[in-house]
Amino acid sequence: MRKYTDPILRVLFNLYTYTFLGMKVYGAEKVPETGPVIMIFNHESYFDPPLLGTAVRNRFIHFMAKAELFKNPVMRLIFKYMKTFPVHRGRIDRQAIAESFRILKAGEILGIFPEGTRHKKGYLGKFHDGFAGIAIKTGVPVVPVAIINSRSLPKKTGPIKVVFGDPVLPPEGKAGDKVLVAKFCEDMRNTLLQMVIDNGGKEV
């Protein structure tokens, strides 16, 4: 069934994002064509996942989303169809970690919003370092992606942009090294923060 419905849904999303919203995508060629990838994004809006899903044209992103969103039965069905999986914040969610490893082992894209929720102050919120630990454990490259002007959607207040950065290989070491994980997390946050600022992101 999905081989028929997925192309139709992609066409509909493309019409909405590219034609109606006028979304512009920059640096899409930086996304590896094959192999496991971790993507990290700033988070401005509930519209971010479909924007990102259409910005990556030839691959599928498996998003990690906060477990609270799955309480709504309609959203749960949508997430299931989109192969989005829950993560429980505030504790080590071993099931979410295992699913992340499974996705990467299968050579797919794992999508994470390290802020854990839509940021409410500044250009970018504090990052949770789970993605950094997963990257160091697996050696998978991390691609930072900046989303610009999605906060007010569906009302459009400025040019909608998705900007892909260069893939960054994690440092060699152990995922249990808290100092190493924290530094890589902060380095990636600084990289994404600069991308948001350079591409016209607005401070809240």
C-alpha positions as CSV (number, residue, x, y, z in Angstrom):
1,M,0.0,0.0,0.0
2,R,2.8,2.4,0.9
3,K,4.4,2.2,-2.5
4,Y,1.2,3.8,-3.9
5,T,0.3,6.2,-1.1
6,D,3.9,7.6,-0.3
7,P,4.4,9.1,-3.8
8,I,0.9,10.8,-3.6
9,L,1.6,12.2,-0.2
10,R,5.0,13.5,-1.2
11,V,3.5,15.3,-4.2
12,L,0.9,16.9,-1.9
13,F,3.5,18.0,0.6
14,N,5.7,19.3,-2.2
15,L,2.8,21.4,-3.6
16,Y,2.2,22.8,-0.1
17,T,5.8,23.5,0.9
18,Y,7.3,24.5,-2.4
19,T,4.4,26.1,-4.2
20,F,2.1,27.5,-1.5
21,L,4.8,28.4,1.2
22,G,7.6,29.0,-1.4
23,M,10.1,27.1,0.7
24,K,13.7,27.3,-0.4
25,V,16.2,24.5,0.3
26,Y,20.0,25.1,0.4
27,G,22.8,22.6,0.6
28,A,20.6,19.5,0.0
29,E,23.6,18.0,-1.9
30,K,25.4,17.8,1.4
31,V,23.1,15.0,2.5
32,P,24.9,11.6,1.9
33,E,23.0,9.7,-0.8
34,T,23.3,6.4,1.1
35,G,24.4,5.1,4.5
36,P,23.4,6.0,8.0
37,V,23.1,9.7,9.0
38,I,22.0,11.6,12.1
39,M,20.3,14.9,11.3
40,I,19.8,17.5,14.0
41,F,17.5,20.5,13.7
42,N,16.4,23.6,15.5
43,H,12.7,23.4,16.4
44,E,10.3,26.3,15.8
45,S,7.0,24.7,14.8
46,Y,4.9,21.6,14.5
47,F,5.3,22.1,10.7
48,D,9.1,21.4,10.9
49,P,8.9,17.6,10.3
50,P,6.9,17.9,7.0
51,L,9.1,20.8,5.8
52,L,12.2,18.6,6.5
53,G,10.6,15.5,4.9
54,T,10.0,17.3,1.7
55,A,13.4,19.1,1.8
56,V,15.1,15.7,1.7
57,R,13.8,14.5,-1.6
58,N,15.4,11.1,-2.1
59,R,15.6,9.7,1.4
60,F,13.3,9.1,4.3
61,I,13.8,10.6,7.8
62,H,12.9,8.6,10.9
63,F,12.1,11.2,13.4
64,M,12.4,10.9,17.2
65,A,9.5,12.8,18.9
66,K,8.6,13.4,22.5
67,A,6.3,10.7,23.9
68,E,3.7,13.1,25.0
69,L,2.7,13.7,21.4
70,F,1.7,10.1,21.0
71,K,-1.2,10.4,23.6
72,N,-3.4,11.9,20.9
73,P,-4.8,8.9,18.9
74,V,-4.9,10.8,15.6
75,M,-1.3,12.0,16.0
76,R,-0.3,8.5,17.0
77,L,-1.7,7.1,13.7
78,I,0.1,9.8,11.7
79,F,3.4,9.2,13.6
80,K,3.1,5.5,13.0
81,Y,2.6,6.0,9.3
82,M,5.6,8.4,9.2
83,K,7.7,5.9,11.1
84,T,8.2,8.4,13.9
85,F,9.0,6.9,17.3
86,P,8.6,8.2,20.8
87,V,11.3,9.1,23.4
88,H,10.5,9.7,27.0
89,R,12.3,12.8,28.2
90,G,13.8,13.2,31.7
91,R,15.2,9.6,31.8
92,I,17.2,7.2,29.8
93,D,14.8,5.7,27.3
94,R,16.5,2.4,26.3
95,Q,13.7,1.5,23.9
96,A,14.2,4.8,22.0
97,I,18.0,4.3,22.0
98,A,17.6,0.7,20.6
99,E,15.3,2.0,17.9
100,S,17.9,4.7,17.0
101,F,20.6,2.1,16.6
102,R,18.3,-0.1,14.5
103,I,17.6,2.7,12.1
104,L,21.2,3.6,11.7
105,K,22.2,-0.1,11.3
106,A,19.7,-0.3,8.5
107,G,21.5,2.6,6.8
108,E,18.7,5.1,7.3
109,I,18.4,8.7,8.4
110,L,17.7,9.4,12.1
111,G,16.2,12.8,12.7
112,I,16.5,14.4,16.2
113,F,15.4,17.8,17.6
114,P,18.1,18.1,20.4
115,E,16.2,21.0,22.1
116,G,13.5,18.4,22.9
117,T,10.7,20.9,22.3
118,R,10.0,24.1,20.4
119,H,12.4,26.7,21.7
120,K,10.8,29.7,23.4
121,K,13.7,32.1,24.0
122,G,16.7,33.2,22.0
123,Y,17.8,31.7,18.6
124,L,18.3,28.2,19.9
125,G,17.5,26.4,23.2
126,K,19.7,24.2,25.3
127,F,20.6,20.8,23.7
128,H,20.1,17.4,25.1
129,D,23.3,15.4,24.4
130,G,21.7,12.0,23.5
131,F,22.4,12.5,19.7
132,A,26.0,13.1,20.5
133,G,26.4,9.9,22.5
134,I,24.7,7.9,19.7
135,A,26.9,9.5,17.1
136,I,30.1,8.7,19.1
137,K,28.9,5.1,19.7
138,T,28.2,4.4,16.1
139,G,30.7,6.7,14.3
140,V,27.8,8.0,12.1
141,P,28.1,11.6,10.7
142,V,25.9,14.3,12.0
143,V,24.3,16.8,9.5
144,P,23.1,20.1,11.1
145,V,20.0,21.5,9.5
146,A,18.6,25.0,10.1
147,I,14.9,25.7,9.7
148,I,14.1,29.4,9.2
149,N,10.8,31.3,9.7
150,S,8.5,28.3,10.4
151,R,7.4,29.5,13.8
152,S,4.2,31.3,12.7
153,L,3.0,28.7,10.2
154,P,0.5,28.2,8.8
155,K,0.7,32.0,8.7
156,K,3.7,33.0,6.6
157,T,5.7,36.0,8.0
158,G,9.0,35.6,6.1
159,P,10.8,33.4,3.6
160,I,10.7,29.7,4.7
161,K,14.2,28.1,4.4
162,V,15.8,24.8,5.1
163,V,19.5,24.9,5.1
164,F,21.8,21.8,5.3
165,G,25.3,22.0,6.8
166,D,28.3,19.8,6.1
167,P,28.3,16.3,7.6
168,V,30.4,16.2,10.8
169,L,32.1,13.0,11.9
170,P,32.0,12.5,15.7
171,P,35.2,12.4,17.7
172,E,36.8,9.0,18.4
173,G,36.2,7.8,21.9
174,K,33.7,6.2,24.2
175,A,30.0,7.2,24.4
176,G,30.3,6.8,28.2
177,D,32.9,9.7,28.3
178,K,30.6,12.5,29.5
179,V,33.1,15.2,28.8
180,L,33.6,14.1,25.3
181,V,29.9,13.8,24.6
182,A,29.1,17.2,26.2
183,K,31.8,18.9,24.1
184,F,30.7,17.4,20.8
185,C,27.1,18.3,21.7
186,E,28.1,21.9,22.4
187,D,30.2,22.1,19.2
188,M,27.2,20.9,17.1
189,R,24.9,23.4,18.9
190,N,27.3,26.2,18.1
191,T,27.5,25.1,14.5
192,L,23.7,25.0,14.2
193,L,23.3,28.3,16.0
194,Q,25.6,30.1,13.6
195,M,23.7,28.6,10.7
196,V,20.4,29.9,12.1
197,I,21.8,33.4,12.6
198,D,23.6,33.5,9.2
199,N,20.4,32.5,7.3
200,G,18.1,35.1,8.9
201,G,16.8,33.3,11.9
202,K,14.9,35.5,14.3
203,E,15.6,35.7,18.1
204,V,12.5,35.0,20.2
